[in-house]
Every structure is written in structure tokens, then in C-alpha cells.
Amino acid sequence: MTKSWTALGVPERIVAGLLKRGIAEPFPVQAATIPESLMGLDICGKAPTGSGKTLAFGIALAVKVVKSKPGRPHGLVLVPTRELAAQVAKEVAMLCAGGGITVAAVYGGAGYGPQVKAARAASIVVATPGRLEDLMKRRDLDLGAVALVVIDEADRMADMGFMPAVKRIMRTIPGGRQTLLFSATLDGDVDNLIREFQRDPKKHQVAAAENGGEIEHLFWNVNRDERTRMVSEIANHYERAIVFCRTKHGSDRLAGNLESLGVETCVIHGNRSQAQRERALEQFRRGKATVMVATDVAARGIHIDAVPVVVHFDLPEDPKDYIHRSGRTGRAGEKGVVISFVDKSIRRSTTQLTKNMPFDVVFVDPQFVDTSMPAQSPRPGSIGTVHTLALIGAGPQPE
């Protein structure tokens, strides 16, 4: 039986806010980690995106952080991307509402002055490593008073080359701090991070659902010159799609071609300013754009519920990128479909890319799957199922 928020030790003020948002019960990762985090223990959580981990560590921050002096925050969250920084800060701020604790996000690609002003006034700072180091070097922020640190998506930090910066930042924070770490994987660089900066952490692994997953994978035979038309058909069928391209130029070109076909499209990639990226995300969230075209750099920073389909317009070279991209659908217990475009020239590389994934790959002609129906069992041939977290609880939840 699922425990209530109150039984986990969450204060009534925060519980009331959760219930008002329709979040009636905790997800497994929250039920497992919140009591221990509120006790002051270090947490090491292996959890996929969409598992509700932001709420898990956000509640700990909202409960434990106290009002701080200017420029000396008590709470710190490290994240790999700008979009994730903005989204996490928004979620944590909602949890802190009415408690007198302010939250600020700092990340590259946005104006320095306003961020410095907000960060100096905040008790909790959510930051990307690069921009945070800039603030520290300029002595705009002092981490000497930080008592609670969260490292979110640590595996992505490693993938993006941020681990040296994360370690430099952690070494400036007092040794008596509490550290909560969440990651999709816990090996390699992430394991080294755990060993150096956590004290006897309580480890939790969110298990896969035994009754099947939430995402179905389709590998469509599509010639390269037919891909844009197929994206248009997918957009018409599912009404909402995230499409991944390998390059920034390719993303812009696809978006322009889709617009010429009458498909409302927005674009997000590394060459777009932060204002442009935030505007694109907002257009997609509000339904003003049917398709969002993105590159891998943005994959882990996109957390939007109710996305029925992800399309690999260009398949990635790294299996981790395939997983990260595909995780934009099937979130929070919803059904999702992942469609990969494959022509004859890349069949062998596609088989190699997916060889260690828990589904069979067979190339089929385009066929649509109804995401409103229960996910089917893997059929040899066209569809495989990724076993993801069986999410328990009522109402929508943030990442």
C-alpha cells in the first residue's frame, strides 16, 4: 500500500500544495527517499527520468533549507542543462511557496546581471556547473554555508564533460553537508563521485515494472528523402511530437520544411539563445507548436509530460543518446511511442546501436500505434518494450 505524504514526514503546508496540484500520492522513488533525506542522510538514487525524483529532492530542500544571508545559499542543486535548471528551480520554488525560502536558477546563455542579483538573494540556487563556477570566481556567490547539495542527472554530467567542474565545486562546500545524488547509471565517473563526496549513502534503485514497459519502439523503413513527409504524417496522427536531429543545421532545415507543409514547428538546439529556447518550450507546452525539433544537447533538458511520440529523424551514434531521447515520451506512467527512421544504408549500424537494449529490432513499413491503448507485449518484428518504472499514485507529477 502506498504511503501518504504525511506518513513520509512531509509538512502539512507542502502536502496541501501537492494536493491542490492533484498530486495525491507519492511515486516509489519519493516514498523510498524522502524519509531518509529528511533525516539528514545522504541518498544515492538510481532512477530514470519521469520517476518523480525532482519532487523527491525538492521536498527535502523545501523542508530543510533555512533562510540564508545574501550570497551564501544553504541549498544547492547541480544540473547539466539550462532547461533543466529553469524547470527544477520552478518546481522547487512551488514547493517552497509560503515558507519564506527563495529559489534562483543560474545558467549560461542568459544575462549575467539579473542572475547574479537573483542568486545572491536566494537561499536555494539551482545551477549548471559552468555558470556557477563563473559566479564563484567573481565572488558573487560563496558556497561556504551550503548544508544540502543535490546532484541531479549525474550520468549526464559525466557524458557532457562536466564532472571535473562538479568535483571542483563540491570541494569548496563544507564536509558536513548532506548530499543527494540521482542518476540513471551509477558506474564509472558517477561511482567515483559517490565515493569521494557521499558518506555511507542510502542507495535506492527504482526497479523496472514486471508487467511490461510504457514505451513501444518502432523501426520504420523510410528513405531519406521521405523523412520530412513522414514527420508531417506523424504530427497529424499523434498531434504532438518531439523529433531529434543529429545537427543544428539539420534541425533548422527540417523545421523550415515542416512549416512549408503547414506543420507548426519550434526548434531547440545549442545555437539558440536561452530566450529562444524557453520560448520554443513554452510554444510546445501550450500546443502552439505541434512538433518540437531538437538536438541531443537538449535531450536531457526537456521534461514535458503528455508527449505521445518521439521520432529519431537521425538516429544517434551512442546508445545512451538513444535512451535519453526516447525518455521524452512514456513519462510518469503514460504510454509512449518511439519511431526511428531507418533506410537500407544504416540497418547494420542501427542493429549495432540497439544490440544491448531489451527489445528486438525488426525493420517494418510505417505503422501507427495508438498510445491511448495498453502497451502491447513485444512482438518479434516491429515493436519492443523498454521496461520502465511502474509509477504509482494519482495525478500528474513533475520530473
C-alpha positions as CSV (number, residue, x, y, z in Angstrom):
1,M,0.0,0.0,0.0
2,T,1.3,3.4,-0.9
3,K,2.2,5.7,2.0
4,S,0.7,9.1,2.3
5,W,2.7,12.3,2.0
6,T,2.1,13.0,5.7
7,A,3.3,9.5,6.7
8,L,6.6,10.2,4.9
9,G,7.1,13.2,7.1
10,V,6.1,16.0,4.6
11,P,4.8,19.1,6.4
12,E,1.1,19.9,6.0
13,R,1.9,23.2,4.2
14,I,3.7,21.3,1.4
15,V,1.1,18.5,1.4
16,A,-1.7,21.0,0.9
17,G,0.2,22.4,-2.1
18,L,0.7,19.0,-3.6
19,L,-3.0,18.0,-3.2
20,K,-4.0,21.3,-4.8
21,R,-2.0,20.4,-7.8
22,G,-3.6,16.9,-8.0
23,I,-0.6,15.0,-6.7
24,A,-2.4,12.8,-4.2
25,E,0.2,10.1,-3.6
26,P,4.0,9.7,-3.8
27,F,5.7,7.8,-6.5
28,P,8.0,4.9,-5.4
29,V,11.2,7.0,-5.7
30,Q,9.7,9.6,-3.4
31,A,8.3,7.1,-0.9
32,A,11.8,5.5,-0.7
33,T,14.0,8.6,-0.4
34,I,12.0,11.3,1.3
35,P,12.0,9.9,4.9
36,E,15.8,9.3,4.8
37,S,16.6,12.7,3.2
38,L,14.5,14.4,5.9
39,M,16.6,12.6,8.5
40,G,19.7,14.2,7.0
41,L,21.1,11.0,5.4
42,D,23.0,11.0,2.1
43,I,21.0,9.5,-0.8
44,C,22.2,7.7,-3.9
45,G,19.2,7.1,-6.2
46,K,19.3,5.2,-9.5
47,A,16.2,6.5,-11.2
48,P,15.1,7.1,-14.8
49,T,13.6,10.3,-16.0
50,G,9.9,10.7,-15.3
51,S,10.3,8.9,-12.0
52,G,9.4,11.9,-9.9
53,K,12.9,12.5,-8.5
54,T,12.7,16.3,-8.7
55,L,9.8,16.2,-6.3
56,A,11.7,13.8,-4.1
57,F,14.7,16.1,-3.6
58,G,12.7,19.3,-3.9
59,I,10.7,18.4,-0.8
60,A,13.9,17.8,1.1
61,L,15.1,21.2,0.1
62,A,11.8,22.9,0.9
63,V,11.8,21.3,4.4
64,K,15.4,21.5,5.4
65,V,16.8,24.7,3.9
66,V,16.6,27.9,6.1
67,K,16.7,31.5,5.1
68,S,20.3,32.4,4.3
69,K,22.5,35.5,4.2
70,P,23.0,37.3,0.8
71,G,25.3,35.5,-1.4
72,R,25.6,32.5,0.9
73,P,22.9,29.9,-0.1
74,H,22.1,27.0,2.2
75,G,20.8,24.8,-0.6
76,L,22.4,23.9,-4.0
77,V,21.2,21.9,-6.9
78,L,23.6,21.0,-9.8
79,V,22.1,20.1,-13.1
80,P,23.6,19.5,-16.6
81,T,21.5,21.8,-18.8
82,R,19.9,25.3,-18.9
83,E,16.4,23.9,-19.5
84,L,16.6,21.6,-16.5
85,A,17.9,24.3,-14.3
86,A,14.9,26.5,-15.1
87,Q,12.4,23.7,-14.7
88,V,13.9,22.4,-11.4
89,A,14.0,25.9,-10.0
90,K,10.4,26.4,-10.8
91,E,9.4,23.2,-9.2
92,V,11.4,23.8,-6.0
93,A,10.0,27.3,-5.8
94,M,6.5,26.0,-5.8
95,L,7.3,23.6,-3.0
96,C,8.9,26.4,-1.0
97,A,5.9,28.7,-1.5
98,G,4.7,30.2,1.8
99,G,7.8,29.2,3.6
100,G,9.9,32.3,3.1
101,I,12.6,30.5,1.1
102,T,13.6,31.9,-2.3
103,V,15.0,30.0,-5.2
104,A,17.1,31.1,-8.2
105,A,18.4,29.5,-11.4
106,V,21.8,30.3,-12.8
107,Y,22.9,29.0,-16.2
108,G,24.8,30.1,-19.3
109,G,23.2,31.7,-22.3
110,A,21.3,34.3,-20.3
111,G,22.0,37.7,-18.9
112,Y,24.6,37.7,-16.1
113,G,23.5,40.7,-14.1
114,P,19.9,39.6,-13.4
115,Q,21.0,36.1,-12.5
116,V,23.6,37.4,-10.0
117,K,21.0,39.6,-8.3
118,A,18.6,36.7,-8.0
119,A,21.2,34.2,-6.9
120,R,22.6,36.5,-4.1
121,A,19.1,36.9,-2.7
122,A,18.2,33.1,-2.9
123,S,18.5,30.5,-0.1
124,I,18.5,27.8,-2.8
125,V,20.4,28.0,-6.0
126,V,19.9,25.7,-9.0
127,A,22.8,25.9,-11.3
128,T,24.7,24.5,-14.3
129,P,28.4,23.9,-13.3
130,G,29.9,26.4,-15.7
131,R,27.9,29.4,-14.8
132,L,28.2,28.5,-11.1
133,E,32.0,28.5,-11.3
134,D,31.8,31.9,-13.0
135,L,29.8,33.3,-10.1
136,M,32.2,31.8,-7.6
137,K,35.3,33.1,-9.4
138,R,33.8,36.6,-9.4
139,R,32.9,36.1,-5.7
140,D,29.3,36.7,-6.4
141,L,28.5,33.5,-4.5
142,D,30.1,31.8,-1.6
143,L,29.2,28.1,-1.0
144,G,30.7,28.0,2.5
145,A,27.2,27.9,4.1
146,V,25.7,25.2,1.9
147,A,24.3,22.4,4.0
148,L,22.3,20.4,1.4
149,V,23.5,19.6,-2.1
150,V,21.7,17.8,-4.9
151,I,23.5,16.4,-7.9
152,D,20.8,15.7,-10.5
153,E,21.4,13.5,-13.6
154,A,25.0,12.8,-12.6
155,D,25.4,10.4,-15.6
156,R,24.6,13.2,-18.0
157,M,27.1,15.5,-16.2
158,A,29.7,12.9,-17.0
159,D,28.5,12.5,-20.6
160,M,28.7,16.2,-21.2
161,G,32.2,16.6,-19.6
162,F,31.1,18.5,-16.5
163,M,32.4,16.1,-13.9
164,P,35.7,18.0,-13.3
165,A,33.7,21.2,-12.7
166,V,31.3,19.3,-10.4
167,K,34.2,18.0,-8.3
168,R,35.8,21.4,-8.1
169,I,32.5,22.9,-6.8
170,M,31.9,20.1,-4.3
171,R,35.4,20.5,-2.9
172,T,34.5,24.1,-1.9
173,I,31.5,23.1,0.1
174,P,31.8,22.2,3.8
175,G,32.4,18.5,4.5
176,G,29.4,18.2,6.9
177,R,26.9,18.8,4.1
178,Q,24.2,16.4,3.1
179,T,24.4,15.2,-0.5
180,L,21.6,13.7,-2.5
181,L,22.6,12.2,-5.9
182,F,20.3,11.0,-8.6
183,S,21.4,9.3,-11.8
184,A,20.2,6.8,-14.5
185,T,23.5,4.9,-14.0
186,L,25.9,4.6,-11.0
187,D,29.1,3.3,-12.6
188,G,32.3,4.9,-13.9
189,D,32.7,8.6,-13.2
190,V,29.4,8.6,-11.2
191,D,30.7,5.9,-8.9
192,N,33.9,7.9,-8.3
193,L,31.8,10.9,-7.4
194,I,29.8,8.9,-4.9
195,R,32.9,7.5,-3.3
196,E,34.5,10.9,-2.9
197,F,31.6,13.1,-1.8
198,Q,29.0,11.0,-0.1
199,R,29.1,9.5,3.4
200,D,27.6,6.0,3.6
201,P,24.7,6.9,1.3
202,K,21.4,5.1,1.4
203,K,21.1,3.5,-2.1
204,H,17.8,3.1,-3.9
205,Q,17.3,1.7,-7.3
206,V,13.9,2.2,-9.0
207,A,13.1,-1.3,-10.3
208,A,11.7,-2.0,-13.7
209,A,8.0,-2.8,-13.9
210,E,7.5,-6.6,-14.1
211,N,4.4,-6.3,-16.2
212,G,6.0,-4.6,-19.2
213,G,7.0,-1.1,-20.0
214,E,5.4,2.1,-21.1
215,I,7.3,2.8,-24.4
216,E,6.9,0.9,-27.7
217,H,9.7,1.2,-30.2
218,L,9.1,1.1,-34.0
219,F,11.8,1.0,-36.6
220,W,10.4,2.2,-39.9
221,N,11.7,1.6,-43.4
222,V,11.9,5.2,-44.6
223,N,14.1,6.6,-47.4
224,R,16.0,9.7,-46.6
225,D,14.0,11.9,-49.0
226,E,10.7,10.7,-47.5
227,R,11.5,11.5,-43.8
228,T,10.1,15.0,-43.7
229,R,6.8,13.9,-45.2
230,M,6.6,11.1,-42.7
231,V,7.2,13.5,-39.8
232,S,4.2,15.5,-41.1
233,E,2.1,12.4,-41.1
234,I,3.2,11.5,-37.6
235,A,2.3,15.0,-36.4
236,N,-1.1,14.8,-37.9
237,H,-1.7,11.4,-36.4
238,Y,-0.4,12.0,-32.8
239,E,-0.9,15.8,-32.7
240,R,2.3,16.3,-30.7
241,A,5.8,15.0,-31.3
242,I,9.4,15.7,-30.4
243,V,11.8,15.0,-33.3
244,F,15.5,14.6,-32.9
245,C,18.1,15.5,-35.5
246,R,21.9,15.0,-35.3
247,T,22.9,18.6,-36.2
248,K,21.8,22.1,-35.6
249,H,21.7,22.9,-39.3
250,G,19.6,19.8,-39.9
251,S,17.2,20.8,-37.2
252,D,16.7,24.2,-38.7
253,R,16.3,22.8,-42.2
254,L,13.7,20.2,-41.0
255,A,11.8,22.8,-39.1
256,G,11.6,25.1,-42.2
257,N,10.5,22.2,-44.4
258,L,7.8,21.2,-41.9
259,E,6.5,24.8,-41.7
260,S,6.2,24.8,-45.5
261,L,4.0,21.7,-45.2
262,G,1.8,23.5,-42.7
263,V,3.1,21.9,-39.6
264,E,3.5,24.3,-36.7
265,T,7.1,23.7,-35.5
266,C,9.6,25.0,-32.9
267,V,13.3,24.3,-32.7
268,I,15.7,23.9,-29.7
269,H,19.4,23.4,-30.0
270,G,22.7,24.8,-28.7
271,N,22.9,27.8,-31.1
272,R,19.6,29.2,-30.0
273,S,19.7,31.8,-27.3
274,Q,18.2,30.9,-23.9
275,A,15.2,33.2,-24.6
276,Q,14.6,31.4,-27.9
277,R,14.9,28.0,-26.2
278,E,12.5,29.0,-23.5
279,R,10.0,30.4,-26.0
280,A,10.2,27.2,-28.0
281,L,9.5,25.1,-25.0
282,E,6.6,27.3,-24.0
283,Q,5.1,27.1,-27.5
284,F,5.3,23.4,-27.4
285,R,3.8,23.1,-23.9
286,R,0.9,25.3,-24.8
287,G,0.2,23.4,-28.1
288,K,1.1,26.4,-30.3
289,A,3.7,24.1,-32.0
290,T,2.8,20.5,-32.9
291,V,6.4,19.5,-33.4
292,M,9.5,20.4,-31.5
293,V,12.7,19.6,-33.3
294,A,15.8,19.2,-31.1
295,T,19.4,18.0,-31.0
296,D,21.0,15.7,-28.4
297,V,22.4,18.6,-26.4
298,A,18.8,19.4,-25.4
299,A,17.5,15.9,-24.9
300,R,18.0,15.6,-21.1
301,G,16.8,19.2,-20.6
302,I,13.4,18.6,-22.0
303,H,10.9,17.5,-19.4
304,I,7.3,17.8,-20.8
305,D,4.5,15.4,-19.9
306,A,1.9,14.1,-22.3
307,V,4.3,13.7,-25.3
308,P,2.8,10.7,-27.2
309,V,5.7,10.2,-29.7
310,V,9.4,10.7,-30.1
311,V,10.9,10.5,-33.6
312,H,14.6,9.7,-34.3
313,F,14.8,11.6,-37.6
314,D,18.6,10.9,-37.5
315,L,19.5,8.0,-35.2
316,P,22.3,8.9,-32.7
317,E,25.6,7.1,-32.6
318,D,25.7,6.5,-28.9
319,P,23.2,4.1,-27.2
320,K,22.9,6.5,-24.2
321,D,21.7,9.2,-26.5
322,Y,19.0,6.8,-27.9
323,I,17.8,6.2,-24.3
324,H,17.9,9.8,-23.3
325,R,16.0,10.9,-26.4
326,S,13.4,8.1,-26.1
327,G,12.8,9.1,-22.4
328,R,11.0,12.2,-23.5
329,T,7.9,10.0,-24.0
330,G,6.2,7.5,-21.8
331,R,6.8,9.7,-18.8
332,A,5.0,9.4,-15.4
333,G,3.2,6.2,-16.3
334,E,1.9,7.4,-19.7
335,K,2.1,5.3,-22.8
336,G,4.6,6.4,-25.4
337,V,5.9,5.5,-28.9
338,V,9.4,5.9,-30.2
339,I,9.8,5.9,-34.0
340,S,13.2,5.6,-35.7
341,F,13.6,6.3,-39.4
342,V,15.9,3.7,-41.0
343,D,16.9,3.3,-44.6
344,K,18.9,0.4,-46.0
345,S,22.3,2.1,-45.6
346,I,22.0,2.3,-41.8
347,R,20.3,-1.0,-40.9
348,R,23.6,-2.6,-39.8
349,S,24.6,0.4,-37.6
350,T,21.0,0.5,-36.1
351,T,21.3,-3.1,-35.1
352,Q,24.6,-2.4,-33.5
353,L,23.3,0.7,-31.7
354,T,20.4,-1.3,-30.1
355,K,22.1,-4.7,-29.5
356,N,22.1,-4.4,-25.7
357,M,18.6,-2.9,-25.4
358,P,15.7,-5.0,-24.0
359,F,13.8,-5.3,-27.3
360,D,14.1,-6.9,-30.6
361,V,14.6,-4.7,-33.7
362,V,13.0,-5.6,-36.9
363,F,12.5,-3.1,-39.7
364,V,8.9,-2.6,-40.9
365,D,6.9,-0.3,-43.1
366,P,5.3,2.6,-41.3
367,Q,2.5,1.7,-38.9
368,F,0.9,3.8,-36.2
369,V,0.4,2.7,-32.6
370,D,-2.5,4.1,-30.6
371,T,-0.9,5.4,-27.3
372,S,-4.3,5.5,-25.7
373,M,-4.4,1.7,-25.7
374,P,-2.5,-0.5,-23.3
375,A,1.1,-1.2,-24.4
376,Q,1.4,-4.5,-26.3
377,S,3.9,-7.2,-25.5
378,P,7.0,-7.2,-27.7
379,R,6.3,-8.8,-31.0
380,P,9.2,-10.3,-32.9
381,G,9.4,-8.0,-35.8
382,S,8.3,-4.5,-35.1
383,I,7.8,-3.5,-31.6
384,G,9.9,-3.8,-28.4
385,T,9.2,-2.6,-24.9
386,V,11.6,-0.7,-22.7
387,H,10.9,-1.8,-19.1
388,T,10.4,1.4,-17.1
389,L,9.3,2.4,-13.7
390,A,5.7,1.4,-12.8
391,L,4.6,4.7,-11.4
392,I,2.1,4.5,-8.6
393,G,0.0,7.5,-7.5
394,A,-2.7,9.8,-8.6
395,G,-2.4,12.9,-10.7
396,P,0.4,14.4,-12.8
397,Q,3.8,14.8,-11.4
398,P,6.8,16.9,-12.5
399,E,10.1,15.2,-13.3
